[in-house]
Amino acid sequence: MTIIGPDPNAIYPIKGYSKMVFLKNFVKAKNISVGDYTYFDDRRYGPEYFEEYNVLYNYDFSKVKLIIGKFCAIAAETRFIMTGDHKLDAISTYPFPIFGHGWESAFNVYDLPVKGDIIVGHDVWFGYDSLVMNGVTIGNGVIIAARAVVVKDVPAYSIVAGNPAKVVKMRFEDKTIDRLQRIAWWDWPIEKINQNLKLICNLDVDQLEAAGLDYHG
């Protein structure tokens, strides 16, 4: 059997199932980028509403970007908080200027501080109803538990859970993680990935590393 894999440009990668999509084909906002084969599955609202229900406070004037890598699995209700921070260096945090009628003179809303972009690596699994705040970087191979609230950077190949999310376990030893980062199978040509699926879906890092060195596609 020849392995070709699904078309990364397909809207619905599973025939007959419309609640899962390859997300990059639905994203329209210029400040959101999603890699190949990253999917979003939502039976409640429908995956086509990802930008409306799952990317929050992404205003036209947003300075924040959402960058998601390849081969990520995003469960329903996963949300990304893009901005929406209020003024903290004042007596009141109320956003007077957004209502106009003279209140805009209180301060410039465009000067409100932002924590930074949300950057998600490759092969990251987001559990149901997880929440990611702006300014967070999530490493490759991370598992985010259901209903985790991620407020700070997450190291590669860790498992995080809780509110606020904390590392509960590393998936591999440090040396193995370093090797996996160098192997970076997600950046291989899809033909090479197809040839080595069983290794990618196994635990033999030695063989996977050898496959990466021996490929001549």
N, C-alpha and C positions, 0 to 999 in steps of 0.2 A: 504494500500500500504506500502510495506516494503522499507524504505529508506536506501540505501547502499552508495550512492554517487559515483563519478567517481573513477577509479583506479588511485592513485597518480603516479603510474609507467607507465601510458599510455602516449604515445607521443602526440597524438591528442585527447584531452578529449571530444571534440564535434564531433560527427559522421558527416562525410561529409564536415568538415571545416578544412582545412590544414594550415590556417594562424595563428592559435592559438595553443600554446603548453604549456604543463607543463614544465617549463624551466629547472628544474634540470636534465631532461633527455637528454638535449643537451649540457650542460656545460662540457667541457673537461679540462680546465685549472685548475691546482692544487690550485691556489690561489683564486678561485671563488667557493662559496658555496651557494646553493639555497635550501630553504625549500620546503616541500610538498605543493602541490596545488597552488603554485605561478605560475601565467601564464604570458605569453608575447604574444601580438597580433600585427602582422606586415604584412599588406597586400602589402606593397611596395617591400621590399627586401625578405621577408620570414623569419619567426622566427628562422630558423636554422642558420642564419647568425648573431645571437645576439652577439657572441664574436668578430666577425669581424667588425661590424658596430656600435655596441652600447657600447662596452667596449673598450675605447680608450687608447692608449699608455700603453698597458699591455705587456711590454717587458719581455723576458725570465729572465732578471735580476731584475724584479720588486720586490720591497720590500713590496708592498701594496697588501692587500687582499680586496676582495669584498664579503661581507657576507650579504645575503638577507634572511629574515625570511619566515615564512609560510603564506599562504593565501594572498599574495600580488598581486596586479593587475598592470601590467606594460604596458602602452600604447606604440604605435609605436613611434619611434624616440627618446625614452628616452635614455639618454647616461650617462655613468659613466666615469669620467676622472681619470684614475688610477695613472698616473705619467706624466712625460714630463716637469717637472719644469726645468728651466734654472738657471745658476749660477747668483746670485744676488749680491754677495760680490766682484764685479769686475767692471772694467770700461765697458767691453762688456759682453752682455748676450749670445753671439753667441756660439753654442756648438762645438767648434773646434775639440775636441778629437774624435768625432764620425766618422770623415772623414779619420782618420789615416794619413799615409804618413808623419809621424813626428809630426803632430798636436796633437796626443794623449799625448804628453809630457806636454801639457799646464796645464792639471789638470786631476784628476781621476774622470771620470763620475760616478763611483760607489759611490763616496762620496757626490754626490749632495743630499741635504736635501729633505726629503719627509714629507708631512703633516700627513700621517698616513692612516689607513685602512678606507674603506667606510663600515659602518655597518648600515644595514636597519633592523628595527624591523619587527613585524608581522602585517598583515592586513593593509598594507600601499598601497595607491592608487597613482600611478604616472600618471599625466596627459600627454597628447600628447606633445612631444618635450621638456620634462623637462631635465635639465642637473644637475648632481650632481658631485661636486668636491671631490678630495681625502681628507681624514682627517675628513669627515663629519659623524656624527651619527644621524640617523633618528629614532625617537621613534615609538612605537606601535600606530596604528590607525591614522597615519598622512595622510592628503590629500595634495598632491603637485599639484598645479594648472598647467595648460598647459603653456609651455614655461617658467616656473620658473627656475631660476638659483640658485641652493642651494650651498652656500659657507660656511655655518656654521651650527652647530648642530640645529636640529629641535625637539622641545619638543613633547612628546606623545600627541596624540589626538588634534593636532593643524592643522590649514589650512594655508599653506604658498603660496605666489604668488609674482611675480615680479622678477626684476633683479637689485640688488641681492634679493633673496627671503626673505620676512619678514612675520612674523605671522600676518595674517589679522583677525583671529578669532580662539578662542578655541572652540572645538566641544562640550565640557561639562564643568561643574564646576570642580574646583580642587578636591573636595571630591569625585565626581563621577569618575574622571579620576583615582584617587588612588584606588578606588574599582575595576574598570575595569582592572587595572594593576594586582591587586591581583587575580581577577577571572581568567584572562589569558585563556580564552576559547580556544584559538588556540593550547594550550598544552593538551587539553582534548583528550582522545581516540576518534577516529573517530566515534565509536558507540555512545558515549555520545554527540558528536556534532550533529550527525544525529537525535538523540532524541530531541534535543533542538534547531533545526534550526529556528523555528518561534520566539523563544526568542532572539536568536542571531541577527535575522533580524528585531528586534523591539527595543523599547526604555525603556522597563521595567527592570531596573538594579536590582531591588529587586528580581524579579522572576528569573532572570538569576543567581544571586548570590545564591539563594535558590536551584536552580537546580544543581549548582556546589557542594553544601554541601550535597545534598540528593542522589547524584548518587551512585549506588552500582553495576555498570556493571562489 
